[in-house]
Amino acid sequence: MALRFEVNRAFAVLRDIALGRDLKMFLSVIAGLWVLSIVGSWCNFLTLFYIAFVLLHTVPVLYEKYEDKVDPFAEKAMHEIKKQYAVFDAKILSKIPRGPLKQKKKD
């Protein structure tokens, strides 16, 4: 039952992303797919799979080894990302008109 709940929750999140209800997540997915398409045009799937496999096995080990040096840098990067997103939100996203959400019909 727990697996079914998690799968349904994942489908609900994917549906919200596809419908654009969470604009931040929607734009993140668009940007991620765009970057993936650019990287995918440089090399074939097997090469991408190999690179991902190597990264998935080396990055956690490197993080554990250099955790005390990585965490302050990650905090600074996250602070800068939040600051840039606030500027992006104020200049662009806040100017996009949003219509009222339609309520679902209940029969």
MOPAC internal coordinates of N, CA, C and O (Angstrom, degrees):
PM7 1SCF
backbone

  N    0.0000 0     0.00 0     0.00 0    0    0    0
  C    1.4442 1     0.00 0     0.00 0    1    0    0
  C    1.5290 1   110.33 1     0.00 0    2    1    0
  O    1.2310 1   119.71 1   144.19 1    3    2    1
  N    1.3207 1   118.17 1   -35.81 1    3    2    1
  C    1.4572 1   120.70 1  -178.97 1    5    3    2
  C    1.5250 1   111.04 1   -66.82 1    6    5    3
  O    1.2310 1   120.44 1   141.85 1    7    6    5
  N    1.3254 1   116.77 1   -38.15 1    7    6    5
  C    1.4614 1   119.96 1   178.93 1    9    7    6
  C    1.5223 1   110.63 1   -64.58 1   10    9    7
  O    1.2310 1   120.49 1   138.38 1   11   10    9
  N    1.3191 1   116.66 1   -41.62 1   11   10    9
  C    1.4636 1   120.68 1   178.50 1   13   11   10
  C    1.5275 1   110.45 1   -62.34 1   14   13   11
  O    1.2310 1   120.44 1   139.63 1   15   14   13
  N    1.3252 1   116.76 1   -40.37 1   15   14   13
  C    1.4594 1   121.09 1   178.43 1   17   15   14
  C    1.5246 1   110.57 1   -62.41 1   18   17   15
  O    1.2310 1   119.96 1   135.19 1   19   18   17
  N    1.3303 1   117.69 1   -44.81 1   19   18   17
  C    1.4636 1   121.39 1  -179.63 1   21   19   18
  C    1.5268 1   111.41 1   -65.53 1   22   21   19
  O    1.2310 1   120.39 1   139.86 1   23   22   21
  N    1.3253 1   116.86 1   -40.14 1   23   22   21
  C    1.4680 1   120.53 1   178.52 1   25   23   22
  C    1.5237 1   110.25 1   -64.76 1   26   25   23
  O    1.2310 1   120.15 1   136.16 1   27   26   25
  N    1.3229 1   117.31 1   -43.84 1   27   26   25
  C    1.4700 1   120.56 1   178.56 1   29   27   26
  C    1.5213 1   111.36 1   -64.01 1   30   29   27
  O    1.2310 1   120.56 1   142.18 1   31   30   29
  N    1.3239 1   116.53 1   -37.82 1   31   30   29
  C    1.4598 1   120.13 1   178.68 1   33   31   30
  C    1.5307 1   110.02 1   -66.88 1   34   33   31
  O    1.2310 1   120.42 1   139.78 1   35   34   33
  N    1.3358 1   116.79 1   -40.22 1   35   34   33
  C    1.4669 1   120.17 1   177.64 1   37   35   34
  C    1.5249 1   110.67 1   -63.56 1   38   37   35
  O    1.2310 1   120.42 1   138.58 1   39   38   37
  N    1.3446 1   116.80 1   -41.42 1   39   38   37
  C    1.4647 1   119.78 1   177.33 1   41   39   38
  C    1.5282 1   111.17 1   -63.77 1   42   41   39
  O    1.2310 1   120.08 1   143.09 1   43   42   41
  N    1.3215 1   117.44 1   -36.91 1   43   42   41
  C    1.4662 1   120.42 1   178.50 1   45   43   42
  C    1.5288 1   110.72 1   -64.98 1   46   45   43
  O    1.2310 1   120.47 1   139.12 1   47   46   45
  N    1.3249 1   116.71 1   -40.88 1   47   46   45
  C    1.4685 1   120.21 1   177.89 1   49   47   46
  C    1.5245 1   110.14 1   -64.84 1   50   49   47
  O    1.2310 1   120.45 1   136.13 1   51   50   49
  N    1.3321 1   116.74 1   -43.87 1   51   50   49
  C    1.4665 1   120.05 1   178.27 1   53   51   50
  C    1.5231 1   111.67 1   -62.73 1   54   53   51
  O    1.2310 1   120.25 1   142.44 1   55   54   53
  N    1.3232 1   117.13 1   -37.56 1   55   54   53
  C    1.4641 1   120.66 1   177.95 1   57   55   54
  C    1.5270 1   110.28 1   -65.74 1   58   57   55
  O    1.2310 1   120.36 1   137.35 1   59   58   57
  N    1.3442 1   116.91 1   -42.65 1   59   58   57
  C    1.4622 1   119.92 1   178.62 1   61   59   58
  C    1.5285 1   111.33 1   -62.84 1   62   61   59
  O    1.2310 1   120.74 1   142.04 1   63   62   61
  N    1.3337 1   116.20 1   -37.96 1   63   62   61
  C    1.4642 1   119.49 1   177.83 1   65   63   62
  C    1.5217 1   110.09 1   -66.32 1   66   65   63
  O    1.2310 1   120.44 1   134.46 1   67   66   65
  N    1.3280 1   116.77 1   -45.54 1   67   66   65
  C    1.4664 1   120.66 1  -178.01 1   69   67   66
  C    1.5248 1   111.68 1   -63.94 1   70   69   67
  O    1.2310 1   120.19 1   145.39 1   71   70   69
  N    1.3224 1   117.24 1   -34.61 1   71   70   69
  C    1.4591 1   120.41 1  -179.73 1   73   71   70
  C    1.5222 1   112.58 1   -83.09 1   74   73   71
  O    1.2310 1   120.13 1   171.13 1   75   74   73
  N    1.3265 1   117.35 1    -8.87 1   75   74   73
  C    1.4566 1   121.13 1   178.48 1   77   75   74
  C    1.5105 1   113.64 1    76.22 1   78   77   75
  O    1.2310 1   119.79 1  -155.87 1   79   78   77
  N    1.3168 1   118.01 1    24.13 1   79   78   77
  C    1.4720 1   120.22 1  -179.92 1   81   79   78
  C    1.5207 1   111.43 1   -70.04 1   82   81   79
  O    1.2310 1   120.18 1   141.71 1   83   82   81
  N    1.3245 1   117.27 1   -38.29 1   83   82   81
  C    1.4603 1   121.83 1   176.26 1   85   83   82
  C    1.5252 1   106.84 1  -102.95 1   86   85   83
  O    1.2310 1   120.60 1   -82.86 1   87   86   85
  N    1.3108 1   116.45 1    97.14 1   87   86   85
  C    1.4594 1   121.63 1  -172.25 1   89   87   86
  C    1.5204 1   111.98 1   -62.28 1   90   89   87
  O    1.2310 1   120.16 1   141.08 1   91   90   89
  N    1.3205 1   117.29 1   -38.92 1   91   90   89
  C    1.4642 1   120.57 1  -179.66 1   93   91   90
  C    1.5265 1   110.19 1   -62.47 1   94   93   91
  O    1.2310 1   120.16 1   133.32 1   95   94   93
  N    1.3144 1   117.30 1   -46.68 1   95   94   93
  C    1.4626 1   121.11 1   179.70 1   97   95   94
  C    1.5312 1   110.46 1   -67.44 1   98   97   95
  O    1.2310 1   120.35 1   140.84 1   99   98   97
  N    1.3246 1   116.94 1   -39.16 1   99   98   97
  C    1.4620 1   121.88 1   178.89 1  101   99   98
  C    1.5245 1   110.84 1   -59.58 1  102  101   99
  O    1.2310 1   120.50 1   133.11 1  103  102  101
  N    1.3266 1   116.65 1   -46.89 1  103  102  101
  C    1.4606 1   120.64 1   179.17 1  105  103  102
  C    1.5226 1   111.37 1   -67.98 1  106  105  103
  O    1.2310 1   120.06 1   146.18 1  107  106  105
  N    1.3273 1   117.50 1   -33.82 1  107  106  105
  C    1.4642 1   120.80 1   176.82 1  109  107  106
  C    1.5200 1   110.95 1   -64.69 1  110  109  107
  O    1.2310 1   120.54 1   138.26 1  111  110  109
  N    1.3205 1   116.57 1   -41.74 1  111  110  109
  C    1.4645 1   120.39 1   178.89 1  113  111  110
  C    1.5232 1   110.30 1   -65.93 1  114  113  111
  O    1.2310 1   120.30 1   138.03 1  115  114  113
  N    1.3267 1   117.04 1   -41.97 1  115  114  113
  C    1.4642 1   120.22 1   178.32 1  117  115  114
  C    1.5299 1   110.19 1   -61.20 1  118  117  115
  O    1.2310 1   120.34 1   133.78 1  119  118  117
  N    1.3252 1   116.96 1   -46.22 1  119  118  117
  C    1.4669 1   120.34 1   179.75 1  121  119  118
  C    1.5257 1   110.99 1   -64.00 1  122  121  119
  O    1.2310 1   120.15 1   138.44 1  123  122  121
  N    1.3217 1   117.31 1   -41.56 1  123  122  121
  C    1.4619 1   120.47 1   179.10 1  125  123  122
  C    1.5154 1   112.61 1   -63.70 1  126  125  123
  O    1.2310 1   120.49 1   137.40 1  127  126  125
  N    1.3227 1   116.67 1   -42.60 1  127  126  125
  C    1.4650 1   119.98 1   178.14 1  129  127  126
  C    1.5268 1   111.53 1   -67.28 1  130  129  127
  O    1.2310 1   120.61 1   144.54 1  131  130  129
  N    1.3296 1   116.44 1   -35.46 1  131  130  129
  C    1.4567 1   120.21 1   177.55 1  133  131  130
  C    1.5314 1   110.63 1   -64.63 1  134  133  131
  O    1.2310 1   120.48 1   133.89 1  135  134  133
  N    1.3410 1   116.68 1   -46.11 1  135  134  133
  C    1.4674 1   120.60 1   177.88 1  137  135  134
  C    1.5233 1   110.29 1   -62.81 1  138  137  135
  O    1.2310 1   120.29 1   138.18 1  139  138  137
  N    1.3223 1   117.06 1   -41.82 1  139  138  137
  C    1.4655 1   120.97 1   178.69 1  141  139  138
  C    1.5272 1   111.15 1   -62.16 1  142  141  139
  O    1.2310 1   119.97 1   141.85 1  143  142  141
  N    1.3263 1   117.67 1   -38.15 1  143  142  141
  C    1.4686 1   119.47 1   178.78 1  145  143  142
  C    1.5233 1   111.45 1   -68.42 1  146  145  143
  O    1.2310 1   120.21 1   143.97 1  147  146  145
  N    1.3295 1   117.20 1   -36.03 1  147  146  145
  C    1.4660 1   119.91 1   177.65 1  149  147  146
  C    1.5255 1   110.26 1   -67.19 1  150  149  147
  O    1.2310 1   120.52 1   132.38 1  151  150  149
  N    1.3287 1   116.61 1   -47.62 1  151  150  149
  C    1.4631 1   120.19 1   178.83 1  153  151  150
  C    1.5283 1   110.00 1   -63.90 1  154  153  151
  O    1.2310 1   120.15 1   142.19 1  155  154  153
  N    1.3137 1   117.33 1   -37.81 1  155  154  153
  C    1.4545 1   121.19 1   178.88 1  157  155  154
  C    1.5157 1   113.41 1   -65.99 1  158  157  155
  O    1.2310 1   120.34 1   153.62 1  159  158  157
  N    1.3197 1   116.95 1   -26.38 1  159  158  157
  C    1.4647 1   119.00 1   178.13 1  161  159  158
  C    1.5276 1   111.65 1   -76.05 1  162  161  159
  O    1.2310 1   120.04 1   161.77 1  163  162  161
  N    1.3266 1   117.53 1   -18.23 1  163  162  161
  C    1.4563 1   121.06 1   179.66 1  165  163  162
  C    1.5262 1   112.68 1   -81.08 1  166  165  163
  O    1.2310 1   119.97 1   150.71 1  167  166  165
  N    1.3235 1   117.66 1   -29.29 1  167  166  165
  C    1.4623 1   120.06 1  -176.21 1  169  167  166
  C    1.5261 1   109.68 1  -150.44 1  170  169  167
  O    1.2310 1   120.87 1   -11.19 1  171  170  169
  N    1.3203 1   115.95 1   168.81 1  171  170  169
  C    1.4630 1   119.55 1  -176.18 1  173  171  170
  C    1.5315 1   111.59 1   -84.98 1  174  173  171
  O    1.2310 1   120.81 1    -3.65 1  175  174  173
  N    1.3254 1   116.05 1   176.35 1  175  174  173
  C    1.4631 1   121.63 1  -174.61 1  177  175  174
  C    1.5178 1   112.19 1   -64.15 1  178  177  175
  O    1.2310 1   119.82 1   140.45 1  179  178  177
  N    1.3174 1   117.95 1   -39.55 1  179  178  177
  C    1.4599 1   120.70 1  -177.86 1  181  179  178
  C    1.5294 1   111.15 1   -63.94 1  182  181  179
  O    1.2310 1   120.38 1   141.32 1  183  182  181
  N    1.3110 1   116.88 1   -38.68 1  183  182  181
  C    1.4601 1   120.46 1   177.11 1  185  183  182
  C    1.5258 1   110.52 1   -65.92 1  186  185  183
  O    1.2310 1   120.20 1   135.92 1  187  186  185
  N    1.3283 1   117.22 1   -44.08 1  187  186  185
  C    1.4682 1   120.33 1   177.29 1  189  187  186
  C    1.5191 1   111.20 1   -61.59 1  190  189  187
  O    1.2310 1   120.40 1   139.15 1  191  190  189
  N    1.3275 1   116.84 1   -40.85 1  191  190  189
  C    1.4621 1   121.31 1   178.44 1  193  191  190
  C    1.5223 1   110.46 1   -62.66 1  194  193  191
  O    1.2310 1   120.16 1   137.28 1  195  194  193
  N    1.3220 1   117.29 1   -42.72 1  195  194  193
  C    1.4613 1   121.62 1   179.51 1  197  195  194
  C    1.5281 1   110.66 1   -64.57 1  198  197  195
  O    1.2310 1   120.04 1   135.46 1  199  198  197
  N    1.3163 1   117.53 1   -44.54 1  199  198  197
  C    1.4662 1   121.16 1   178.93 1  201  199  198
  C    1.5253 1   110.34 1   -61.99 1  202  201  199
  O    1.2310 1   120.27 1   135.37 1  203  202  201
  N    1.3290 1   117.09 1   -44.63 1  203  202  201
  C    1.4658 1   120.56 1   178.93 1  205  203  202
  C    1.5237 1   110.67 1   -62.93 1  206  205  203
  O    1.2310 1   120.01 1   138.68 1  207  206  205
  N    1.3149 1   117.58 1   -41.32 1  207  206  205
  C    1.4658 1   121.93 1   179.46 1  209  207  206
  C    1.5286 1   110.73 1   -61.47 1  210  209  207
  O    1.2310 1   120.49 1   133.85 1  211  210  209
  N    1.3145 1   116.67 1   -46.15 1  211  210  209
  C    1.4671 1   120.70 1   179.96 1  213  211  210
  C    1.5260 1   110.43 1   -64.74 1  214  213  211
  O    1.2310 1   120.22 1   135.85 1  215  214  213
  N    1.3275 1   117.18 1   -44.15 1  215  214  213
  C    1.4663 1   120.20 1   179.63 1  217  215  214
  C    1.5233 1   112.16 1   -63.64 1  218  217  215
  O    1.2310 1   120.50 1   139.43 1  219  218  217
  N    1.3303 1   116.66 1   -40.57 1  219  218  217
  C    1.4647 1   119.83 1  -179.97 1  221  219  218
  C    1.5239 1   112.35 1   -65.37 1  222  221  219
  O    1.2310 1   120.14 1   157.63 1  223  222  221
  N    1.3199 1   117.33 1   -22.37 1  223  222  221
  C    1.4574 1   119.76 1   179.54 1  225  223  222
  C    1.5296 1   113.34 1   -97.78 1  226  225  223
  O    1.2310 1   119.44 1   161.38 1  227  226  225
  N    1.3170 1   118.67 1   -18.62 1  227  226  225
  C    1.4615 1   119.96 1  -178.63 1  229  227  226
  C    1.5239 1   113.75 1  -102.57 1  230  229  227
  O    1.2310 1   119.68 1   144.67 1  231  230  229
  N    1.3158 1   118.21 1   -35.33 1  231  230  229
  C    1.4683 1   120.54 1  -176.37 1  233  231  230
  C    1.5328 1   112.45 1   -61.68 1  234  233  231
  O    1.2310 1   118.35 1   134.65 1  235  234  233
  N    1.3384 1   120.74 1   -45.35 1  235  234  233
  C    1.4723 1   118.52 1   178.34 1  237  235  234
  C    1.5305 1   113.45 1   -60.77 1  238  237  235
  O    1.2310 1   120.11 1   142.55 1  239  238  237
  N    1.3180 1   117.39 1   -37.45 1  239  238  237
  C    1.4667 1   120.55 1   178.96 1  241  239  238
  C    1.5236 1   110.31 1   -66.98 1  242  241  239
  O    1.2310 1   120.63 1   135.87 1  243  242  241
  N    1.3197 1   116.40 1   -44.13 1  243  242  241
  C    1.4613 1   119.84 1   178.39 1  245  243  242
  C    1.5246 1   111.42 1   -65.01 1  246  245  243
  O    1.2310 1   120.41 1   143.34 1  247  246  245
  N    1.3330 1   116.83 1   -36.66 1  247  246  245
  C    1.4660 1   119.58 1   178.62 1  249  247  246
  C    1.5220 1   110.71 1   -65.03 1  250  249  247
  O    1.2310 1   120.05 1   136.20 1  251  250  249
  N    1.3188 1   117.51 1   -43.80 1  251  250  249
  C    1.4670 1   119.97 1   178.81 1  253  251  250
  C    1.5218 1   111.21 1   -62.74 1  254  253  251
  O    1.2310 1   120.37 1   143.45 1  255  254  253
  N    1.3212 1   116.90 1   -36.55 1  255  254  253
  C    1.4614 1   120.83 1  -178.32 1  257  255  254
  C    1.5301 1   111.38 1   -71.38 1  258  257  255
  O    1.2310 1   119.96 1   139.30 1  259  258  257
  N    1.3231 1   117.67 1   -40.70 1  259  258  257
  C    1.4650 1   122.33 1  -175.30 1  261  259  258
  C    1.5247 1   112.54 1  -115.01 1  262  261  259
  O    1.2310 1   120.11 1  -147.59 1  263  262  261
  N    1.3150 1   117.39 1    32.41 1  263  262  261
  C    1.4673 1   121.75 1  -175.68 1  265  263  262
  C    1.5219 1   112.30 1   -59.54 1  266  265  263
  O    1.2310 1   120.21 1   138.91 1  267  266  265
  N    1.3310 1   117.20 1   -41.09 1  267  266  265
  C    1.4638 1   120.16 1  -177.78 1  269  267  266
  C    1.5293 1   112.48 1   -67.08 1  270  269  267
  O    1.2310 1   119.54 1   155.65 1  271  270  269
  N    1.3240 1   118.49 1   -24.35 1  271  270  269
  C    1.4622 1   121.40 1   177.36 1  273  271  270
  C    1.5247 1   112.00 1   -89.95 1  274  273  271
  O    1.2310 1   120.45 1   150.26 1  275  274  273
  N    1.3248 1   116.75 1   -29.74 1  275  274  273
  C    1.4632 1   121.09 1  -176.08 1  277  275  274
  C    1.5276 1   111.56 1   -78.45 1  278  277  275
  O    1.2310 1   120.08 1   140.75 1  279  278  277
  N    1.3221 1   117.45 1   -39.25 1  279  278  277
  C    1.4670 1   120.64 1  -174.86 1  281  279  278
  C    1.5301 1   113.72 1   -60.11 1  282  281  279
  O    1.2310 1   118.61 1   133.33 1  283  282  281
  N    1.3431 1   120.25 1   -46.67 1  283  282  281
  C    1.4750 1   117.70 1   177.28 1  285  283  282
  C    1.5322 1   112.81 1   -62.02 1  286  285  283
  O    1.2310 1   120.61 1   141.45 1  287  286  285
  N    1.3227 1   116.45 1   -38.55 1  287  286  285
  C    1.4653 1   119.72 1   177.64 1  289  287  286
  C    1.5228 1   110.98 1   -64.24 1  290  289  287
  O    1.2310 1   120.44 1   138.81 1  291  290  289
  N    1.3355 1   116.77 1   -41.19 1  291  290  289
  C    1.4660 1   120.84 1   179.35 1  293  291  290
  C    1.5271 1   110.84 1   -65.46 1  294  293  291
  O    1.2310 1   120.17 1   142.59 1  295  294  293
  N    1.3363 1   117.29 1   -37.41 1  295  294  293
  C    1.4673 1   120.35 1   177.57 1  297  295  294
  C    1.5317 1   110.65 1   -64.66 1  298  297  295
  O    1.2310 1   120.53 1   137.45 1  299  298  297
  N    1.3285 1   116.60 1   -42.55 1  299  298  297
  C    1.4704 1   119.84 1   177.76 1  301  299  298
  C    1.5275 1   110.79 1   -63.35 1  302  301  299
  O    1.2310 1   120.98 1   137.06 1  303  302  301
  N    1.3250 1   115.73 1   -42.94 1  303  302  301
  C    1.4665 1   119.90 1  -179.97 1  305  303  302
  C    1.5226 1   110.62 1   -64.09 1  306  305  303
  O    1.2310 1   120.27 1   138.10 1  307  306  305
  N    1.3228 1   117.08 1   -41.90 1  307  306  305
  C    1.4655 1   120.33 1  -179.83 1  309  307  306
  C    1.5255 1   110.81 1   -65.83 1  310  309  307
  O    1.2310 1   120.46 1   140.90 1  311  310  309
  N    1.3168 1   116.72 1   -39.10 1  311  310  309
  C    1.4702 1   120.59 1   177.42 1  313  311  310
  C    1.5326 1   110.06 1   -62.56 1  314  313  311
  O    1.2310 1   120.40 1   137.11 1  315  314  313
  N    1.3287 1   116.83 1   -42.89 1  315  314  313
  C    1.4658 1   120.73 1   179.62 1  317  315  314
  C    1.5260 1   111.38 1   -67.08 1  318  317  315
  O    1.2310 1   120.38 1   140.85 1  319  318  317
  N    1.3246 1   116.88 1   -39.15 1  319  318  317
  C    1.4694 1   120.65 1   178.00 1  321  319  318
  C    1.5228 1   110.45 1   -63.50 1  322  321  319
  O    1.2310 1   120.31 1   136.90 1  323  322  321
  N    1.3278 1   117.01 1   -43.10 1  323  322  321
  C    1.4682 1   120.21 1   178.64 1  325  323  322
  C    1.5225 1   110.95 1   -63.99 1  326  325  323
  O    1.2310 1   120.61 1   141.36 1  327  326  325
  N    1.3301 1   116.44 1   -38.64 1  327  326  325
  C    1.4613 1   120.29 1   178.98 1  329  327  326
  C    1.5294 1   110.50 1   -65.35 1  330  329  327
  O    1.2310 1   120.17 1   135.89 1  331  330  329
  N    1.3249 1   117.27 1   -44.11 1  331  330  329
  C    1.4600 1   120.84 1   179.18 1  333  331  330
  C    1.5284 1   111.43 1   -66.78 1  334  333  331
  O    1.2310 1   120.39 1   143.38 1  335  334  333
  N    1.3289 1   116.87 1   -36.62 1  335  334  333
  C    1.4650 1   119.45 1   177.64 1  337  335  334
  C    1.5249 1   110.60 1   -66.39 1  338  337  335
  O    1.2310 1   120.14 1   142.51 1  339  338  337
  N    1.3295 1   117.35 1   -37.49 1  339  338  337
  C    1.4634 1   119.97 1   177.88 1  341  339  338
  C    1.5295 1   110.45 1   -62.43 1  342  341  339
  O    1.2310 1   120.30 1   139.24 1  343  342  341
  N    1.3215 1   117.04 1   -40.76 1  343  342  341
  C    1.4684 1   120.68 1   177.26 1  345  343  342
  C    1.5275 1   109.97 1   -65.17 1  346  345  343
  O    1.2310 1   120.41 1   135.42 1  347  346  345
  N    1.3404 1   116.81 1   -44.58 1  347  346  345
  C    1.4648 1   121.87 1   178.37 1  349  347  346
  C    1.5199 1   110.62 1   -61.09 1  350  349  347
  O    1.2310 1   120.68 1   138.62 1  351  350  349
  N    1.3231 1   116.31 1   -41.38 1  351  350  349
  C    1.4622 1   120.99 1   179.53 1  353  351  350
  C    1.5229 1   110.65 1   -65.38 1  354  353  351
  O    1.2310 1   120.55 1   137.08 1  355  354  353
  N    1.3238 1   116.56 1   -42.92 1  355  354  353
  C    1.4638 1   119.92 1  -178.08 1  357  355  354
  C    1.5265 1   112.16 1   -69.01 1  358  357  355
  O    1.2310 1   120.37 1   141.68 1  359  358  357
  N    1.3229 1   116.89 1   -38.32 1  359  358  357
  C    1.4663 1   119.71 1  -175.02 1  361  359  358
  C    1.5237 1   113.71 1   -86.59 1  362  361  359
  O    1.2310 1   119.83 1   147.41 1  363  362  361
  N    1.3234 1   117.93 1   -32.59 1  363  362  361
  C    1.4692 1   119.82 1  -172.34 1  365  363  362
  C    1.5202 1   112.72 1  -118.55 1  366  365  363
  O    1.2310 1   120.09 1   122.43 1  367  366  365
  N    1.3162 1   117.43 1   -57.57 1  367  366  365
  C    1.4617 1   119.95 1  -172.46 1  369  367  366
  C    1.5193 1   113.14 1   -65.21 1  370  369  367
  O    1.2310 1   120.21 1   145.20 1  371  370  369
  N    1.3219 1   117.21 1   -34.80 1  371  370  369
  C    1.4643 1   119.23 1  -179.10 1  373  371  370
  C    1.5326 1   111.91 1   -70.36 1  374  373  371
  O    1.2310 1   120.04 1   162.09 1  375  374  373
  N    1.3293 1   117.53 1   -17.91 1  375  374  373
  C    1.4606 1   120.78 1  -179.40 1  377  375  374
  C    1.5229 1   113.15 1   -89.51 1  378  377  375
  O    1.2310 1   120.15 1   172.70 1  379  378  377
  N    1.3218 1   117.32 1    -7.30 1  379  378  377
  C    1.4616 1   120.84 1   178.55 1  381  379  378
  C    1.5222 1   108.21 1   -78.57 1  382  381  379
  O    1.2310 1   119.87 1   -59.37 1  383  382  381
  N    1.3292 1   117.86 1   120.63 1  383  382  381
  C    1.4686 1   118.99 1  -179.41 1  385  383  382
  C    1.5263 1   110.58 1   -70.13 1  386  385  383
  O    1.2310 1   121.49 1   -40.40 1  387  386  385
  N    1.2947 1   114.76 1   139.60 1  387  386  385
  C    1.4595 1   120.50 1   178.35 1  389  387  386
  C    1.5157 1   108.34 1  -119.82 1  390  389  387
  O    1.2310 1   121.67 1   -51.93 1  391  390  389
  N    1.3040 1   114.40 1   128.07 1  391  390  389
  C    1.4536 1   119.43 1   177.00 1  393  391  390
  C    1.5168 1   109.92 1   -81.94 1  394  393  391
  O    1.2310 1   120.51 1   -13.55 1  395  394  393
  N    1.3180 1   116.64 1   166.45 1  395  394  393
  C    1.4670 1   118.93 1   178.16 1  397  395  394
  C    1.5270 1   110.04 1   -68.11 1  398  397  395
  O    1.2310 1   121.25 1   -34.97 1  399  398  397
  N    1.3176 1   115.20 1   145.03 1  399  398  397
  C    1.4616 1   119.85 1   177.63 1  401  399  398
  C    1.5133 1   109.68 1   -72.06 1  402  401  399
  O    1.2310 1   121.06 1   -44.04 1  403  402  401
  N    1.3116 1   115.58 1   135.96 1  403  402  401
  C    1.4564 1   120.16 1   178.83 1  405  403  402
  C    1.5210 1   109.08 1   -82.59 1  406  405  403
  O    1.2310 1   121.19 1   -43.85 1  407  406  405
  N    1.2950 1   115.32 1   136.15 1  407  406  405
  C    1.4622 1   120.33 1   177.71 1  409  407  406
  C    1.5162 1   109.32 1   -80.79 1  410  409  407
  O    1.2310 1   121.05 1   -35.79 1  411  410  409
  N    1.3175 1   115.59 1   144.21 1  411  410  409
  C    1.4585 1   119.71 1   177.40 1  413  411  410
  C    1.5185 1   109.53 1   -71.56 1  414  413  411
  O    1.2310 1   121.41 1   -36.56 1  415  414  413
  N    1.3138 1   114.91 1   143.44 1  415  414  413
  C    1.4573 1   119.61 1   177.91 1  417  415  414
  C    1.5167 1   109.21 1   -76.38 1  418  417  415
  O    1.2310 1   121.13 1   -46.77 1  419  418  417
  N    1.3014 1   115.44 1   133.23 1  419  418  417
  C    1.4626 1   120.23 1   177.14 1  421  419  418
  C    1.5131 1   108.24 1  -107.37 1  422  421  419
  O    1.2310 1   121.16 1   -58.03 1  423  422  421
  N    1.2995 1   115.38 1   121.97 1  423  422  421
  C    1.4693 1   119.63 1  -179.93 1  425  423  422
  C    1.5090 1   111.12 1   -91.16 1  426  425  423
  O    1.2310 1   120.10 1   180.00 1  427  426  425

